[in-house]
């Protein structure tokens, strides 16, 4: 969807709001290093959602690359700081939790360690697996066969473990495509788009894949279902379109544009209502449910039909 530039004519990205001095919101993201490209897309998505918002506060971006989180907090958090957004790397979130910040933090990754004033929000495999469970339930699948692209086993291990830990449905990893699915079986294909389209004689129903197999302008087998960020398929999210126009990126980074947009939406809820305990809204990355300091994201699900990609109601 986001590669269709003729749907975003006339949109422009206004510049981010920076303050040279103190700020009400600190955003801690790496400006260089291995996570800088991902951080850049998150920042663009956040900025675009901020500019589209009717609520404005001063924002200051802090470079986290090769810097201790505890040191950054001591240096930049002050009496005017209402919220910290970030960091991004899991080990930095762990360090942040250990530092026990006194200010509210919206961390952009998840760890097993938690404290009351640190929200942890991410595009987690756990949430993706939960959405797949909804598809299995809808289709009355009682056994899931999993076929993985050779060489990508490590890449998909976390998703597979999340699926196994959450599901009461038996999951069986297979080495070759099944000749035929039994009535109550489903087939989950874990691999890239090219590999997916090489699979011979796939069933027309009860076949599934992950969002990372979806590429703009690339085909998908008829009948396959997947769950993904709705902002990539719904042109109604104009702030995400605006961010994409400013810097067109591939689909993995488009998801991060949407993630950045939802990050600002969550932050805004807290800034407007600091005693907020729970909220639910339809976001750019899916249905967002916040309860206490727990954030759950439920991506929307889709199916490749003869008419194209269509929503699936679970």
FENDA-V701327 format. One record per residue. SS is DSSP state (alpha for helix, beta for strand, coil for the rest). Layout:
# FENDA-V701327
ss->SS
ss->SS
This chain:
# FENDA-V701327
ss->coil
ss->coil
ss->coil
ss->coil
ss->alpha
ss->alpha
ss->alpha
ss->coil
ss->coil
ss->coil
ss->coil
ss->coil
ss->coil
ss->coil
ss->coil
ss->coil
ss->coil
ss->coil
ss->coil
ss->coil
ss->coil
ss->coil
ss->coil
ss->coil
ss->beta
ss->beta
ss->beta
ss->beta
ss->beta
ss->coil
ss->coil
ss->coil
ss->coil
ss->coil
ss->coil
ss->alpha
ss->alpha
ss->alpha
ss->alpha
ss->alpha
ss->alpha
ss->alpha
ss->alpha
ss->alpha
ss->alpha
ss->alpha
ss->alpha
ss->alpha
ss->alpha
ss->alpha
ss->alpha
ss->alpha
ss->coil
ss->coil
ss->coil
ss->coil
ss->coil
ss->coil
ss->beta
ss->beta
ss->beta
ss->beta
ss->beta
ss->coil
ss->coil
ss->coil
ss->coil
ss->coil
ss->alpha
ss->alpha
ss->alpha
ss->alpha
ss->alpha
ss->alpha
ss->alpha
ss->alpha
ss->coil
ss->coil
ss->coil
ss->coil
ss->coil
ss->coil
ss->beta
ss->beta
ss->beta
ss->beta
ss->coil
ss->coil
ss->coil
ss->alpha
ss->alpha
ss->alpha
ss->alpha
ss->alpha
ss->alpha
ss->alpha
ss->alpha
ss->alpha
ss->alpha
ss->coil
ss->coil
ss->coil
ss->coil
ss->coil
ss->beta
ss->beta
ss->beta
ss->coil
ss->coil
ss->coil
ss->coil
ss->coil
ss->coil
ss->coil
ss->coil
ss->coil
ss->coil
ss->beta
ss->beta
ss->beta
ss->coil
ss->coil
ss->coil
ss->coil
ss->alpha
ss->alpha
ss->alpha
ss->alpha
ss->alpha
ss->alpha
ss->alpha
ss->alpha
ss->alpha
ss->alpha
ss->alpha
ss->alpha
ss->alpha
ss->alpha
ss->coil
ss->coil
ss->coil
ss->coil
ss->beta
ss->beta
ss->beta
ss->beta
ss->beta
ss->beta
ss->coil
ss->coil
ss->coil
ss->coil
ss->alpha
ss->alpha
ss->alpha
ss->alpha
ss->alpha
ss->alpha
ss->alpha
ss->alpha
ss->alpha
ss->alpha
ss->alpha
ss->alpha
ss->alpha
ss->alpha
ss->coil
ss->coil
ss->coil
ss->beta
ss->beta
ss->beta
ss->beta
ss->beta
ss->coil
ss->coil
ss->coil
ss->coil
ss->coil
ss->coil
ss->coil
ss->coil
ss->coil
ss->coil
ss->beta
ss->beta
ss->beta
ss->beta
ss->beta
ss->beta
ss->coil
ss->coil
ss->alpha
ss->alpha
ss->alpha
ss->alpha
ss->alpha
ss->alpha
ss->coil
ss->coil
ss->coil
ss->coil
ss->coil
ss->coil
ss->coil
ss->coil
ss->beta
ss->beta
ss->beta
ss->coil
ss->alpha
ss->alpha
ss->alpha
ss->coil
ss->coil
ss->coil
ss->coil
ss->coil
ss->coil
ss->coil
ss->coil
ss->coil
ss->coil
ss->coil
ss->beta
ss->beta
ss->beta
ss->beta
ss->coil
ss->alpha
ss->alpha
ss->alpha
ss->coil
ss->coil
ss->coil
ss->coil
ss->coil
ss->alpha
ss->alpha
ss->alpha
ss->alpha
ss->alpha
ss->alpha
ss->alpha
ss->alpha
ss->alpha
ss->coil
ss->coil
ss->coil
ss->coil
ss->alpha
ss->alpha
ss->alpha
ss->alpha
ss->alpha
ss->alpha
ss->alpha
ss->alpha
ss->alpha
ss->alpha
ss->alpha
ss->alpha
ss->alpha
ss->alpha
ss->alpha
ss->alpha
ss->alpha
ss->alpha
ss->alpha
ss->alpha
ss->alpha
ss->alpha
ss->coil
ss->coil
ss->coil
ss->coil
ss->coil
ss->beta
ss->beta
ss->beta
ss->beta
ss->beta
ss->coil
ss->coil
ss->coil
ss->coil
ss->beta
ss->beta
ss->beta
ss->beta
ss->beta
ss->coil
ss->coil
ss->beta
ss->beta
ss->beta
ss->beta
ss->beta
ss->coil
ss->beta
ss->beta
ss->beta
ss->beta
ss->beta
ss->beta
ss->coil
ss->coil
ss->beta
ss->beta
ss->beta
ss->beta
ss->beta
ss->coil
ss->coil
